[in-house]
Amino acid sequence: PKPVIFSGSCLVSPNPVIVGEQYTIIGSGFEPNIVVNVLVYDSHGVQAFNITTNVDGNFSLSSYISWAGFVSVDVVQRKRRRYYILSTCSFEVVSP
């Protein structure tokens, strides 16, 4: 298990998302100019994204979702050979 150090927040827009449509993960309140790993867990596995926060500690990334169900998101950072969960959020994916 990864240690949890909450530092910042994330949300997904829109929520719910329609299967096949684009969604955006918005993160805020993180350290400025750091690389965070955004892990998106759905019923078929995990998508991993690496993104750098801006000078205000914010980020956004967009992707598409292919399966209905509940999806969870972890924003993590690696420090000293360990991964730390900075924030979590979730969203629902619905059929059209």
C-alpha positions as CSV (number, residue, x, y, z in Angstrom):
1,P,0.0,0.0,0.0
2,K,1.1,3.5,-0.7
3,P,1.4,6.0,2.2
4,V,-1.2,8.7,2.0
5,I,-0.2,12.4,2.3
6,F,-3.0,14.6,1.3
7,S,-1.7,17.7,-0.4
8,G,-4.1,19.2,-3.0
9,S,-7.4,18.0,-4.4
10,C,-8.8,16.6,-7.7
11,L,-12.1,16.6,-9.4
12,V,-13.5,15.3,-12.7
13,S,-15.6,17.2,-15.1
14,P,-18.2,16.3,-16.3
15,N,-19.4,13.9,-13.7
16,P,-21.0,11.6,-14.8
17,V,-19.3,11.0,-18.1
18,I,-20.9,9.3,-21.0
19,V,-19.1,6.2,-22.4
20,G,-16.9,7.3,-25.3
21,E,-16.9,11.0,-24.3
22,Q,-14.0,13.1,-23.0
23,Y,-13.5,13.9,-19.4
24,T,-11.0,16.2,-17.6
25,I,-9.2,15.7,-14.3
26,I,-8.5,19.0,-12.6
27,G,-6.0,19.1,-9.8
28,S,-5.2,22.1,-7.5
29,G,-3.3,23.0,-4.4
30,F,-0.2,20.8,-5.1
31,E,3.4,21.9,-4.9
32,P,4.3,24.1,-7.9
33,N,6.3,22.6,-10.8
34,I,6.4,19.0,-9.7
35,V,5.7,15.9,-11.7
36,V,2.7,13.9,-10.4
37,N,1.4,10.6,-11.5
38,V,-2.3,10.4,-12.2
39,L,-3.7,6.9,-12.0
40,V,-7.2,6.2,-13.4
41,Y,-8.6,2.9,-12.3
42,D,-11.6,1.4,-14.1
43,S,-13.1,-2.1,-14.4
44,H,-10.6,-2.9,-17.2
45,G,-7.3,-1.8,-15.5
46,V,-5.4,1.4,-15.0
47,Q,-4.4,4.3,-17.2
48,A,-1.3,6.2,-16.0
49,F,-0.4,9.8,-16.8
50,N,2.6,11.9,-15.8
51,I,1.9,15.6,-15.7
52,T,3.8,18.6,-14.3
53,T,1.9,21.1,-12.1
54,N,2.1,24.7,-13.1
55,V,3.6,27.6,-11.1
56,D,0.4,27.7,-9.0
57,G,0.4,24.0,-8.2
58,N,-2.5,23.1,-10.6
59,F,-2.9,20.7,-13.5
60,S,-5.6,19.4,-15.9
61,L,-5.6,16.5,-18.2
62,S,-8.2,15.1,-20.6
63,S,-8.8,11.6,-21.9
64,Y,-11.6,9.4,-23.1
65,I,-13.4,6.6,-21.2
66,S,-14.6,3.4,-22.9
67,W,-16.5,1.4,-20.2
68,A,-19.4,2.2,-17.9
69,G,-19.0,2.0,-14.2
70,F,-17.3,3.8,-11.3
71,V,-13.8,5.1,-11.8
72,S,-11.3,6.1,-9.1
73,V,-8.3,8.5,-9.5
74,D,-5.2,8.7,-7.4
75,V,-2.7,11.6,-7.7
76,V,0.6,10.3,-6.5
77,Q,4.2,11.5,-6.2
78,R,7.4,9.6,-5.9
79,K,9.8,10.8,-3.2
80,R,12.9,8.9,-2.1
81,R,11.9,5.7,-3.9
82,R,8.4,5.6,-2.4
83,Y,5.1,6.6,-3.9
84,Y,2.8,8.9,-1.9
85,I,-0.9,9.4,-2.5
86,L,-1.5,13.2,-2.6
87,S,-5.2,13.2,-3.5
88,T,-8.0,10.9,-4.6
89,C,-11.3,11.5,-6.5
90,S,-13.8,9.5,-8.4
91,F,-16.4,9.7,-11.1
92,E,-19.2,7.7,-12.7
93,V,-19.3,6.6,-16.4
94,V,-22.8,5.9,-17.8
95,S,-24.1,4.4,-21.1
96,P,-25.4,6.8,-23.7
